[in-house]
Amino acid sequence: MTIISAELIALAQRVIDENAAIGRKVVLAESCTGGLVAAALTEIAGSSAVLDRGFVTYSNESKQEMLGVSPDIIDTFGAVSIACAWAMAQGALKRSNADVAVAISGIAGPGGGSREKPVGTVVFARAILGEEESDAEERRLSSDTRSDVRLQAALVALELLLP
């Protein structure tokens, strides 16, 4: 029995298998998912060959202290911004032995949203070692429940970890 959804486990299995096949290590910088992506990956036997580490940086202070996100980024754009997710991914990559980093920050709800950033707004970034550019995007996920937002965000993050 597992407490993690079958959908997450199936995608986590692909992430582990496909990254292990090419010898690639991954690191996570999670905010609104609170470690859910790392938990899904560690449900898979052999995940230690792929998962280097995960940072759960829920507070703004932890994003700054653990990942080196500039306070100016958070003050100017907010923690739920492409700029912040990009900085989180870069910081995770620099503070790990991984080849690829994925960062997630968002508003899971039910409170905390605004007109500009409603509940269900989640930003993602992927940084790859040796590449200057990072992939970063903002998505509006279904916001029926907090759990729905977190599950959808974890699925997107796992997809970003596929080679």
TIMARZA-578646 format. One record per residue: residue in three letters; x, y, z of N, C-alpha, C, O in turn. Coordinates in Angstrom, 3 decimals, always signed. Example, Ala and Ser with C-alpha at 12.3 -4.5 7.8 and 13.67 -1.06 7.14 Angstrom:
BEGIN
ALA,+13.190,-5.690,+7.800,+12.300,-4.500,+7.800,+13.200,-3.300,+7.800,+14.236,-3.319,+8.465
SER,+12.850,-2.250,+7.080,+13.670,-1.060,+7.140,+12.900,+0.030,+7.870,+13.409,+1.138,+8.039
//
This chain:
BEGIN
MET,+0.832,-1.181,+0.000,+0.000,+0.000,+0.000,+0.881,+1.251,+0.000,+1.929,+1.286,+0.646
THR,+0.449,+2.255,-0.720,+1.165,+3.522,-0.757,+0.171,+4.666,-0.534,-1.004,+4.559,-0.886
ILE,+0.647,+5.730,+0.038,-0.226,+6.887,+0.255,-0.185,+7.827,-0.949,-0.908,+8.823,-0.989
ILE,+0.649,+7.513,-1.914,+0.810,+8.352,-3.092,-0.020,+7.763,-4.231,-0.073,+6.546,-4.403
SER,-0.662,+8.628,-5.001,-1.568,+8.174,-6.053,-0.855,+7.314,-7.095,+0.336,+7.481,-7.355
ALA,-1.605,+6.405,-7.673,-1.076,+5.513,-8.705,-0.554,+6.307,-9.903,+0.443,+5.928,-10.517
GLU,-1.225,+7.401,-10.229,-0.810,+8.246,-11.348,+0.575,+8.848,-11.096,+1.420,+8.878,-11.990
LEU,+0.795,+9.324,-9.874,+2.111,+9.867,-9.513,+3.176,+8.783,-9.528,+4.281,+8.997,-10.026
ILE,+2.847,+7.625,-8.985,+3.813,+6.516,-8.925,+4.221,+6.081,-10.325,+5.400,+5.843,-10.584
ALA,+3.252,+5.977,-11.226,+3.555,+5.537,-12.590,+4.500,+6.518,-13.285,+5.442,+6.104,-13.961
LEU,+4.249,+7.808,-13.119,+5.112,+8.804,-13.748,+6.474,+8.854,-13.058,+7.497,+9.036,-13.718
ALA,+6.491,+8.696,-11.748,+7.766,+8.652,-11.013,+8.611,+7.470,-11.482,+9.830,+7.593,-11.603
GLN,+7.986,+6.344,-11.743,+8.705,+5.160,-12.247,+9.386,+5.487,-13.580,+10.542,+5.126,-13.797
ARG,+8.663,+6.169,-14.463,+9.248,+6.563,-15.754,+10.431,+7.507,-15.544,+11.463,+7.369,-16.200
VAL,+10.279,+8.465,-14.630,+11.358,+9.421,-14.361,+12.604,+8.676,-13.886,+13.711,+8.933,-14.359
ILE,+12.414,+7.761,-12.954,+13.561,+7.003,-12.438,+14.172,+6.146,-13.533,+15.386,+6.175,-13.735
ASP,+13.353,+5.388,-14.240,+13.867,+4.482,-15.280,+14.602,+5.243,-16.380,+15.715,+4.874,-16.756
GLU,+13.980,+6.306,-16.895,+14.559,+7.009,-18.038,+15.806,+7.807,-17.661,+16.742,+7.904,-18.455
ASN,+15.825,+8.376,-16.462,+17.025,+9.100,-16.030,+18.145,+8.146,-15.656,+19.313,+8.426,-15.927
ALA,+17.805,+7.023,-15.037,+18.830,+6.027,-14.701,+19.487,+5.494,-15.969,+20.693,+5.244,-15.994
ALA,+18.697,+5.323,-17.011,+19.222,+4.779,-18.268,+20.282,+5.682,-18.892,+21.157,+5.203,-19.613
ILE,+20.208,+6.980,-18.621,+21.205,+7.896,-19.188,+22.174,+8.433,-18.126,+22.996,+9.306,-18.405
GLY,+22.063,+7.897,-16.909,+22.983,+8.286,-15.845,+22.804,+9.707,-15.349,+23.767,+10.360,-14.948
ARG,+21.581,+10.180,-15.378,+21.304,+11.570,-14.997,+20.738,+11.655,-13.591,+19.845,+10.893,-13.221
LYS,+21.269,+12.595,-12.807,+20.795,+12.864,-11.443,+19.881,+14.080,-11.441,+20.074,+15.015,-12.218
VAL,+18.872,+14.060,-10.553,+17.925,+15.167,-10.467,+17.884,+15.731,-9.050,+18.195,+15.049,-8.073
VAL,+17.487,+17.003,-8.976,+17.282,+17.685,-7.700,+15.973,+18.450,-7.811,+15.596,+18.904,-8.891
LEU,+15.288,+18.586,-6.690,+14.009,+19.288,-6.638,+14.077,+20.458,-5.681,+14.741,+20.402,-4.645
ALA,+13.373,+21.526,-6.048,+13.161,+22.668,-5.152,+11.649,+22.849,-5.096,+11.051,+23.416,-6.011
GLU,+11.039,+22.369,-4.028,+9.583,+22.353,-3.926,+9.086,+23.359,-2.895,+9.648,+23.493,-1.808
SER,+8.025,+24.056,-3.261,+7.351,+24.932,-2.317,+5.939,+24.403,-2.089,+5.701,+23.694,-1.111
CYS,+4.997,+24.732,-2.973,+3.595,+24.354,-2.726,+3.366,+22.849,-2.703,+2.378,+22.392,-2.129
THR,+4.247,+22.074,-3.308,+4.094,+20.612,-3.287,+4.669,+19.992,-2.014,+4.434,+18.814,-1.745
GLY,+5.401,+20.749,-1.247,+5.858,+20.319,+0.071,+6.594,+18.996,+0.130,+6.501,+18.291,+1.135
GLY,+7.317,+18.639,-0.910,+8.060,+17.383,-0.916,+7.327,+16.237,-1.589,+7.825,+15.112,-1.606
LEU,+6.162,+16.504,-2.138,+5.365,+15.450,-2.772,+6.085,+14.818,-3.965,+5.990,+13.609,-4.173
VAL,+6.795,+15.617,-4.739,+7.512,+15.077,-5.894,+8.639,+14.158,-5.428,+8.816,+13.065,-5.965
ALA,+9.388,+14.599,-4.442,+10.455,+13.756,-3.894,+9.878,+12.488,-3.275,+10.456,+11.409,-3.411
ALA,+8.745,+12.616,-2.599,+8.109,+11.439,-2.006,+7.702,+10.442,-3.075,+7.873,+9.237,-2.891
ALA,+7.167,+10.922,-4.189,+6.778,+10.018,-5.275,+8.000,+9.313,-5.845,+7.962,+8.109,-6.094
LEU,+9.077,+10.052,-6.052,+10.294,+9.439,-6.597,+10.868,+8.393,-5.651,+11.329,+7.340,-6.092
THR,+10.841,+8.678,-4.359,+11.435,+7.738,-3.404,+10.550,+6.528,-3.126,+10.968,+5.613,-2.416
GLU,+9.346,+6.505,-3.667,+8.520,+5.290,-3.626,+9.074,+4.222,-4.570,+8.722,+3.047,-4.460
ILE,+9.933,+4.629,-5.489,+10.440,+3.742,-6.529,+11.772,+3.133,-6.085,+12.709,+3.846,-5.726
ALA,+11.833,+1.806,-6.119,+13.091,+1.125,-5.817,+14.145,+1.567,-6.826,+13.878,+1.632,-8.026
GLY,+15.323,+1.865,-6.342,+16.399,+2.322,-7.215,+16.435,+3.816,-7.408,+17.255,+4.320,-8.175
SER,+15.555,+4.546,-6.722,+15.504,+5.997,-6.895,+16.797,+6.683,-6.455,+17.092,+7.787,-6.911
SER,+17.564,+6.049,-5.585,+18.804,+6.678,-5.114,+19.822,+6.832,-6.236,+20.761,+7.617,-6.105
ALA,+19.660,+6.103,-7.332,+20.551,+6.254,-8.484,+20.240,+7.533,-9.260,+21.051,+7.984,-10.070
VAL,+19.067,+8.115,-9.013,+18.625,+9.273,-9.793,+18.412,+10.517,-8.927,+18.866,+11.602,-9.290
LEU,+17.735,+10.377,-7.800,+17.417,+11.533,-6.963,+18.610,+11.893,-6.090,+18.998,+11.134,-5.202
ASP,+19.190,+13.070,-6.357,+20.315,+13.534,-5.541,+19.809,+14.074,-4.214,+20.298,+13.698,-3.149
ARG,+18.817,+14.966,-4.290,+18.249,+15.559,-3.079,+17.026,+16.383,-3.442,+16.745,+16.646,-4.611
GLY,+16.311,+16.781,-2.399,+15.170,+17.662,-2.588,+15.195,+18.749,-1.524,+15.507,+18.497,-0.360
PHE,+14.864,+19.950,-1.942,+14.747,+21.082,-1.031,+13.267,+21.419,-0.902,+12.599,+21.677,-1.902
VAL,+12.755,+21.418,+0.321,+11.396,+21.904,+0.548,+11.553,+23.298,+1.133,+11.902,+23.468,+2.301
THR,+11.290,+24.283,+0.298,+11.495,+25.680,+0.676,+10.143,+26.381,+0.637,+9.813,+27.095,-0.310
TYR,+9.388,+26.158,+1.678,+8.022,+26.660,+1.737,+7.980,+28.157,+2.034,+7.195,+28.886,+1.428
SER,+8.803,+28.610,+2.943,+8.796,+30.036,+3.297,+9.725,+30.821,+2.371,+10.629,+30.260,+1.752
ASN,+9.482,+32.117,+2.291,+10.367,+32.986,+1.512,+11.785,+32.948,+2.069,+12.761,+32.946,+1.319
GLU,+11.887,+32.918,+3.405,+13.207,+32.874,+4.049,+13.971,+31.614,+3.638,+15.173,+31.675,+3.383
SER,+13.288,+30.487,+3.574,+13.984,+29.253,+3.198,+14.430,+29.284,+1.744,+15.486,+28.746,+1.409
LYS,+13.645,+29.906,+0.881,+14.059,+30.052,-0.518,+15.356,+30.862,-0.587,+16.251,+30.548,-1.373
GLN,+15.448,+31.894,+0.235,+16.647,+32.736,+0.258,+17.821,+31.997,+0.890,+18.916,+31.981,+0.328
GLU,+17.604,+31.380,+2.061,+18.693,+30.748,+2.808,+19.194,+29.465,+2.153,+20.404,+29.259,+2.056
MET,+18.293,+28.605,+1.704,+18.700,+27.294,+1.188,+19.044,+27.317,-0.301,+19.880,+26.538,-0.757
LEU,+18.398,+28.211,-1.060,+18.582,+28.200,-2.511,+19.240,+29.459,-3.050,+19.573,+29.531,-4.233
GLY,+19.429,+30.449,-2.192,+20.081,+31.672,-2.622,+19.207,+32.592,-3.461,+19.719,+33.425,-4.208
VAL,+17.886,+32.445,-3.340,+16.985,+33.344,-4.071,+17.143,+34.748,-3.494,+17.092,+34.934,-2.279
SER,+17.332,+35.715,-4.353,+17.516,+37.094,-3.915,+16.229,+37.645,-3.307,+15.147,+37.457,-3.863
PRO,+16.345,+38.326,-2.165,+15.160,+38.974,-1.603,+14.524,+39.952,-2.590,+13.312,+40.162,-2.564
ASP,+15.348,+40.554,-3.465,+14.827,+41.487,-4.465,+13.848,+40.800,-5.414,+12.854,+41.402,-5.822
ILE,+14.122,+39.551,-5.766,+13.221,+38.801,-6.655,+11.872,+38.608,-5.972,+10.820,+38.828,-6.573
ILE,+11.918,+38.197,-4.716,+10.668,+37.956,-3.990,+9.915,+39.263,-3.759,+8.694,+39.308,-3.909
ASP,+10.633,+40.326,-3.395,+9.993,+41.621,-3.169,+9.380,+42.194,-4.443,+8.305,+42.794,-4.406
THR,+10.060,+42.010,-5.559,+9.615,+42.608,-6.822,+8.542,+41.778,-7.524,+7.532,+42.313,-7.981
PHE,+8.770,+40.467,-7.605,+7.895,+39.608,-8.400,+7.029,+38.666,-7.571,+6.006,+38.182,-8.053
GLY,+7.427,+38.405,-6.332,+6.720,+37.476,-5.465,+7.314,+36.084,-5.538,+8.057,+35.755,-6.463
ALA,+6.973,+35.265,-4.540,+7.473,+33.891,-4.487,+6.843,+33.033,-5.582,+7.435,+32.052,-6.032
VAL,+5.638,+33.411,-6.005,+4.971,+32.679,-7.080,+5.163,+33.507,-8.355,+4.274,+34.234,-8.799
SER,+6.357,+33.362,-8.917,+6.718,+34.079,-10.140,+7.727,+33.242,-10.908,+8.450,+32.422,-10.342
ILE,+7.752,+33.471,-12.196,+8.731,+32.766,-13.031,+10.142,+33.103,-12.569,+11.012,+32.232,-12.545
ALA,+10.374,+34.357,-12.204,+11.713,+34.765,-11.740,+12.123,+33.988,-10.501,+13.268,+33.550,-10.393
CYS,+11.194,+33.814,-9.562,+11.510,+33.080,-8.340,+11.746,+31.598,-8.640,+12.701,+31.008,-8.134
ALA,+10.891,+31.003,-9.452,+11.066,+29.580,-9.794,+12.400,+29.362,-10.500,+13.101,+28.385,-10.234
TRP,+12.743,+30.274,-11.400,+14.020,+30.172,-12.105,+15.182,+30.228,-11.114,+16.116,+29.430,-11.196
ALA,+15.118,+31.172,-10.182,+16.182,+31.305,-9.176,+16.237,+30.070,-8.272,+17.318,+29.628,-7.883
MET,+15.072,+29.521,-7.944,+15.030,+28.298,-7.129,+15.707,+27.136,-7.857,+16.497,+26.401,-7.263
ALA,+15.399,+26.975,-9.132,+15.993,+25.881,-9.914,+17.501,+26.059,-10.031,+18.259,+25.102,-9.873
GLN,+17.934,+27.288,-10.310,+19.372,+27.553,-10.407,+20.068,+27.283,-9.075,+21.146,+26.689,-9.039
GLY,+19.444,+27.723,-7.981,+20.029,+27.514,-6.660,+20.114,+26.041,-6.295,+21.108,+25.597,-5.721
ALA,+19.080,+25.285,-6.623,+19.087,+23.844,-6.329,+20.183,+23.140,-7.123,+20.873,+22.264,-6.604
LEU,+20.333,+23.528,-8.371,+21.359,+22.917,-9.209,+22.750,+23.213,-8.663,+23.604,+22.327,-8.613
LYS,+22.976,+24.455,-8.254,+24.285,+24.856,-7.727,+24.594,+24.195,-6.389,+25.761,+23.989,-6.054
ARG,+23.561,+23.862,-5.623,+23.762,+23.306,-4.279,+23.566,+21.792,-4.245,+23.237,+21.224,-3.203
SER,+23.768,+21.153,-5.379,+23.583,+19.699,-5.451,+24.626,+19.091,-6.379,+25.488,+19.780,-6.923
ASN,+24.517,+17.786,-6.539,+25.358,+17.053,-7.481,+24.517,+16.567,-8.646,+24.826,+15.544,-9.256
ALA,+23.459,+17.294,-8.956,+22.513,+16.874,-9.977,+22.842,+17.476,-11.339,+23.599,+18.440,-11.457
ASP,+22.244,+16.871,-12.357,+22.372,+17.325,-13.734,+21.183,+18.175,-14.159,+21.289,+18.980,-15.084
VAL,+20.053,+17.998,-13.484,+18.850,+18.750,-13.819,+18.085,+19.079,-12.541,+17.990,+18.261,-11.625
ALA,+17.542,+20.297,-12.502,+16.758,+20.744,-11.345,+15.377,+21.168,-11.821,+15.225,+21.758,-12.891
VAL,+14.382,+20.859,-11.012,+13.033,+21.361,-11.254,+12.567,+22.054,-9.985,+12.721,+21.539,-8.878
ALA,+11.986,+23.252,-10.176,+11.457,+24.035,-9.056,+9.967,+24.259,-9.256,+9.490,+24.409,-10.380
ILE,+9.247,+24.279,-8.150,+7.798,+24.476,-8.146,+7.446,+25.462,-7.042,+7.901,+25.319,-5.907
SER,+6.628,+26.475,-7.379,+6.113,+27.395,-6.381,+4.712,+27.801,-6.818,+4.483,+28.088,-7.993
GLY,+3.783,+27.825,-5.881,+2.429,+28.147,-6.294,+1.489,+28.436,-5.143,+1.882,+28.470,-3.977
ILE,+0.232,+28.645,-5.510,-0.828,+28.946,-4.553,-1.819,+27.794,-4.588,-2.636,+27.691,-5.504
ALA,-1.741,+26.926,-3.581,-2.579,+25.725,-3.548,-3.965,+26.007,-2.977,-4.907,+25.255,-3.232
GLY,-4.093,+27.077,-2.214,-5.407,+27.443,-1.674,-5.746,+26.736,-0.375,-4.902,+26.031,+0.178
PRO,-6.942,+26.905,+0.115,-8.033,+27.640,-0.530,-7.870,+29.160,-0.454,-8.522,+29.884,-1.206
GLY,-7.019,+29.647,+0.433,-6.773,+31.090,+0.515,-5.460,+31.430,-0.146,-4.785,+30.569,-0.710
GLY,-5.103,+32.719,-0.069,-3.802,+33.154,-0.544,-3.776,+33.666,-1.967,-2.779,+34.249,-2.392
GLY,-4.844,+33.461,-2.708,-4.867,+33.922,-4.085,-5.236,+35.388,-4.199,-5.685,+36.010,-3.235
SER,-5.039,+35.931,-5.392,-5.414,+37.313,-5.692,-5.959,+37.348,-7.115,-5.987,+36.325,-7.800
ARG,-6.384,+38.508,-7.551,-6.875,+38.633,-8.929,-5.757,+38.312,-9.919,-5.985,+37.628,-10.917
GLU,-4.558,+38.804,-9.643,-3.424,+38.572,-10.539,-2.907,+37.139,-10.452,-2.480,+36.554,-11.447
LYS,-2.954,+36.591,-9.243,-2.454,+35.227,-9.021,-3.505,+34.454,-8.225,-3.405,+34.335,-7.004
PRO,-4.510,+33.933,-8.924,-5.566,+33.201,-8.215,-5.074,+31.845,-7.704,-4.028,+31.350,-8.123
VAL,-5.847,+31.259,-6.793,-5.556,+29.900,-6.336,-5.438,+29.011,-7.581,-6.239,+29.108,-8.510
GLY,-4.443,+28.164,-7.574,-4.177,+27.296,-8.720,-3.061,+27.816,-9.611,-2.653,+27.141,-10.556
THR,-2.558,+29.030,-9.312,-1.420,+29.557,-10.066,-0.158,+28.855,-9.557,+0.164,+28.913,-8.371
VAL,+0.542,+28.201,-10.467,+1.775,+27.494,-10.103,+2.824,+27.803,-11.169,+2.541,+27.798,-12.367
VAL,+4.032,+28.070,-10.704,+5.150,+28.319,-11.615,+6.147,+27.167,-11.500,+6.356,+26.593,-10.431
PHE,+6.746,+26.860,-12.632,+7.698,+25.754,-12.734,+8.937,+26.254,-13.447,+8.852,+27.119,-14.319
ALA,+10.087,+25.713,-13.081,+11.319,+26.011,-13.813,+12.178,+24.758,-13.832,+12.202,+23.977,-12.880
ARG,+12.884,+24.590,-14.950,+13.841,+23.482,-15.080,+15.175,+24.065,-15.508,+15.250,+24.831,-16.469
ALA,+16.219,+23.702,-14.794,+17.576,+24.124,-15.124,+18.413,+22.875,-15.372,+18.336,+21.901,-14.623
ILE,+19.203,+22.918,-16.422,+20.047,+21.781,-16.788,+21.500,+22.220,-16.691,+21.879,+23.273,-17.204
LEU,+22.308,+21.402,-16.028,+23.725,+21.697,-15.818,+24.400,+21.998,-17.160,+24.249,+21.254,-18.130
GLY,+25.141,+23.100,-17.192,+25.885,+23.460,-18.382,+25.093,+24.238,-19.421,+25.647,+24.644,-20.442
GLU,+23.808,+24.452,-19.178,+22.991,+25.226,-20.110,+22.636,+26.561,-19.472,+22.225,+26.613,-18.313
GLU,+22.792,+27.620,-20.220,+22.510,+28.965,-19.720,+21.013,+29.202,-19.537,+20.589,+29.844,-18.576
GLU,+20.234,+28.687,-20.452,+18.791,+28.921,-20.454,+18.089,+27.961,-19.497,+18.524,+26.825,-19.306
SER,+17.019,+28.427,-18.910,+16.143,+27.584,-18.104,+14.759,+27.619,-18.722,+14.337,+28.638,-19.269
ASP,+14.057,+26.501,-18.631,+12.652,+26.488,-19.021,+11.859,+26.952,-17.814,+12.066,+26.449,-16.710
ALA,+10.964,+27.892,-18.003,+10.130,+28.355,-16.903,+8.763,+28.717,-17.458,+8.648,+29.265,-18.554
GLU,+7.728,+28.403,-16.688,+6.375,+28.722,-17.127,+5.443,+28.855,-15.938,+5.681,+28.312,-14.858
GLU,+4.367,+29.603,-16.181,+3.299,+29.730,-15.192,+2.083,+28.985,-15.733,+1.749,+29.090,-16.913
ARG,+1.435,+28.239,-14.861,+0.214,+27.528,-15.255,-0.895,+27.850,-14.265,-0.648,+28.138,-13.093
ARG,-2.097,+27.793,-14.758,-3.285,+27.905,-13.906,-3.891,+26.519,-13.840,-4.479,+26.042,-14.810
LEU,-3.749,+25.878,-12.704,-4.234,+24.510,-12.526,-5.634,+24.530,-11.942,-6.050,+25.510,-11.323
SER,-6.349,+23.446,-12.146,-7.690,+23.311,-11.580,-7.586,+23.489,-10.074,-6.754,+22.865,-9.417
SER,-8.438,+24.345,-9.540,-8.311,+24.681,-8.128,-9.499,+24.192,-7.300,-9.936,+24.865,-6.367
ASP,-10.015,+23.016,-7.651,-11.138,+22.466,-6.889,-10.782,+22.297,-5.410,-11.543,+22.693,-4.528
THR,-9.625,+21.708,-5.157,-9.162,+21.537,-3.779,-7.653,+21.760,-3.732,-6.967,+21.720,-4.754
ARG,-7.167,+21.992,-2.543,-5.727,+22.133,-2.316,-4.987,+20.887,-2.802,-3.941,+20.988,-3.443
SER,-5.532,+19.727,-2.495,-4.908,+18.466,-2.918,-4.838,+18.354,-4.436,-3.851,+17.854,-4.975
ASP,-5.879,+18.817,-5.128,-5.879,+18.785,-6.595,-4.741,+19.622,-7.164,-4.028,+19.183,-8.066
VAL,-4.578,+20.818,-6.637,-3.515,+21.699,-7.119,-2.161,+21.043,-6.889,-1.319,+21.030,-7.787
ARG,-1.948,+20.507,-5.714,-0.661,+19.893,-5.386,-0.381,+18.665,-6.258,+0.745,+18.471,-6.715
LEU,-1.403,+17.838,-6.486,-1.238,+16.651,-7.330,-0.903,+17.065,-8.757,+0.047,+16.546,-9.343
GLN,-1.662,+17.982,-9.317,-1.398,+18.431,-10.688,-0.002,+19.041,-10.812,+0.697,+18.799,-11.796
ALA,+0.401,+19.829,-9.817,+1.730,+20.443,-9.840,+2.820,+19.375,-9.788,+3.827,+19.485,-10.488
ALA,+2.629,+18.360,-8.978,+3.613,+17.276,-8.877,+3.726,+16.524,-10.201,+4.823,+16.138,-10.606
LEU,+2.607,+16.318,-10.868,+2.631,+15.635,-12.167,+3.388,+16.457,-13.207,+4.175,+15.908,-13.977
VAL,+3.155,+17.760,-13.234,+3.882,+18.623,-14.170,+5.372,+18.572,-13.871,+6.188,+18.469,-14.787
ALA,+5.731,+18.643,-12.594,+7.145,+18.608,-12.212,+7.804,+17.312,-12.650,+8.926,+17.324,-13.157
LEU,+7.116,+16.195,-12.458,+7.681,+14.903,-12.890,+7.863,+14.874,-14.401,+8.870,+14.368,-14.896
GLU,+6.902,+15.412,-15.132,+7.050,+15.465,-16.599,+8.292,+16.266,-16.997,+8.990,+15.922,-17.950
LEU,+8.552,+17.342,-16.246,+9.731,+18.164,-16.550,+11.046,+17.432,-16.267,+12.098,+17.811,-16.783
LEU,+10.979,+16.398,-15.457,+12.186,+15.617,-15.135,+12.460,+14.504,-16.144,+13.500,+13.850,-16.074
LEU,+11.548,+14.287,-17.067,+11.787,+13.263,-18.088,+12.844,+13.770,-19.080,+12.812,+14.933,-19.482
PRO,+13.772,+12.903,-19.467,+14.803,+13.334,-20.422,+14.215,+13.677,-21.791,+14.951,+14.056,-22.702
//
